[in-house]
């Protein structure tokens, strides 16, 4: 392999490794999120609901038992939101 190709391959590998660690969510980041019910668009929920078995299956906008994970504190400021399923 040429020296220039080796340098490019090394640089790209380094960037990919760095991006992989930057995109991996840490426990601290996960702790800074909360479930927010009643604000999800149809089909955009994060997990199962009382009426559906998996993520992305909410039937209506603002479904009261469907949630999305949001940064802590944001749910309190969204109209129609709740921290508990209704």
N, C-alpha and C positions, 0 to 999 in steps of 0.2 A: 504494500500500500504506500502511496506517495505521502510525503510528510504533510502536504497541504490537506489531503484527504483524511489523514489520521487526525490532524488538528480539528478539522470540521466535525468529524465523527465524535471526537472527545467532547467538543463544545456542545454538540447537540445532545449527547448522552447526559452531560452535566445539567443542561437546561431541563431535560425531561425528568431527571431525578429530583431537581429542585421543584418543578411544577407538581410532581407527585406528592411531595411532602407538604406543599402549600395547599393543595386541594383536599388533603386528608383532614376530616373534621376531628378536632380534639374533644376531649371530655369537657373542657372549659367552654368551648363554643356551644356544645349541645346543652350545657346547663344554662346558657343565656337565652334559650328559646322556651316558648310555652305553647300549649294547644289553644287555638282560638276557634270557637264554634260559631256557626251561623253567618259566616262571611265568605264562604267558599263559593266559587262559580261552579255550575253543574259540571261534573266530571273532573274536577281538579282537587278533590279531597286527598289528604295525606294517608289515611288509613281506613280500615273498615268502619262501618256505621251500624246502627241497629237494623237498618233495612238493606244493607249491602255488605258483601263479604270481603271486598278488597279496595285498595286505593284507586282513585280515579273513577269511581262508580256512583258518585252522588247524582241524584236525579234532577234536582232543581237548584237554582241559585239561592244562596242563603239557607240551605237545608240546616235545620236546628241541631241535628245529631252528627253532622259532618264537620271535621276540623281541618285546619292547616296550621303548620308550625310557623310561628312568627317570633321576631325578637321580643324578649321580655319587656313588658310595659306597653307594647303597641296595641294589644288586644283591647285594653281599657279605652283606647282612643278611637276605635272603629265603631261606626254606627251599626247597631243591630248585633253586636258581638257579645259573646259570653265565654267565660272560662270553663263552663260546665255544659254538657249536652242537655238539651231540653226535649 
